[in-house]
Amino acid sequence: MNALTEKVSLSKEVDMENFWMPFTANKQFKAAPRILKSAKGMYFTTIDDKKVLDASSGLWCVNAGHGREEIIEAVHKQMMELDYAPPFQMAHPVAFEAAKAIAAVMPAGLDRIFFANSGSEAVDTALKIALAYHRARGDGQRTRLIGRERGYSGVGFGGISVGGILANRKAYSGALIPGVDHISHTHNLAEMAFSKGQPAWGAHLADDLERLCALHDPSTIAAVIVEPVAGSTGVLVPPQGYLQRLREICTKHGILLIFDEVITGFGRLGKATASELLGVTPDIITMAKAMNNAAIPMSGVAASRHVHDAIVNAGPGTAIEFFHGYTYSAHPAAAAACLATQEIYRKEKLFDRSLSLAPKFEKEIHALRGEPFVKDIRNLGLMGAVELESRDGAPGARAYDVFLKCLEKGVLARFTGDIMTFSPPLIVSEGQIEEIFSTVRKALHETA
Ligand SMILES: Cc1ncc(COP(=O)(O)O)c(C=O)c1O
């Protein structure tokens, strides 16, 4: 049991058996639980009253910081007025307002917004839109979807099929969507270790899509989906020119390009989207996490007009054009939280703030070079990773120890395998950025 949790007596007060925790080592966790009871601004408070600096924006999602009263009040007001309205064949005003607010920050032309409730649902929605688009245009033989190795696109069957995280796929391998293929990932330490921002090497890796076009014939391919910066696998920043090249190949072959911006959206990289920062416009963008500061589950898909119009204009005008949607699509509370969140981003210029803090973040994270076990450091915007040497025969164990040590010292980071990842809320101060990485340094020195 670690120091943070030894005083926690939650297991005596609350039976922990029933909650089957997601993406968690349940037995290990319940033997030494890590429980958060409240949050404000940059900090969580644990059940034993310790303040913990949030270096992860929760799960890359609380970009405006915790406990924002404007959002809480907007949700409360909305719930008092209209708790729920069916989104099929009916609507409520805030759904349209939220769609307008999202469209306003998407790249030009990607202004048709479909709402869902999680990143996984957004991805499955985007994949279905891509298939429906080709079919509506009489190009229905385009059924093949292309993802990327090491990609994380959520946990729906669509998402794990196009995704490239082995652990998320292997138990379900016989049930994945047929015909899906993957381009190679972009991680190559020999060529790009310790790159600051976008690696100079690797634009040619996008040509792997040409290999798949040659193998399958491009006329069978509906869409390619990639995270502009791969997040969950440990922050893989796209090489300079790579996304431009992917765009060119997709355009050449009539393939839709989907950017999964569930992590990179809403200021994480200093702009509303990675697309805007990197100057590459896809046909479809998926979003979720920071859309409404994670106050209420919400996600969305921004489709370009040509995609939307091809589907919506194909029907007679009296029939449902797209047989898809969720009971909670554009839920009034989520939509109200979204409006309030977008207003905070705008008023407080949080995307600009993120952009201006990025050099400080880069300086501090790269200052860990040379510390024990550090074999790579990468970053873009307020998103970074420190990759550690794995212990022999125990992949992931070292990063887990560093994660626990950081937590004991009052910093909540994340880890995936032996990669530590960092993505603080955009309200983080320069001093807090220093604190995050000096804590990691101490933790590394105390870790075997
Ligand atoms: C790029 C990306 N897409 C999709 C998802 C899935 O989101 P959710 O967990 O809300 O289903 C995630 C979650 O981390 C993600 O990072």
The ligand as an ORCA input file, in Angstrom:
! r2SCAN-3c Opt
* xyz 0 1
  C      -8.483      9.810    -29.969
  C      -9.573      9.171    -29.169
  N     -10.689      8.753    -29.770
  C     -11.698      8.187    -29.092
  C     -11.619      8.026    -27.736
  C     -12.740      7.377    -26.997
  O     -13.382      8.274    -26.163
  P     -14.369      7.745    -25.025
  O     -13.501      7.155    -23.943
  O     -15.091      8.993    -24.595
  O     -15.278      6.760    -25.651
  C     -10.482      8.458    -27.052
  C     -10.367      8.301    -25.598
  O      -9.341      8.494    -25.010
  C      -9.427      9.035    -27.782
  O      -8.301      9.441    -27.191
*
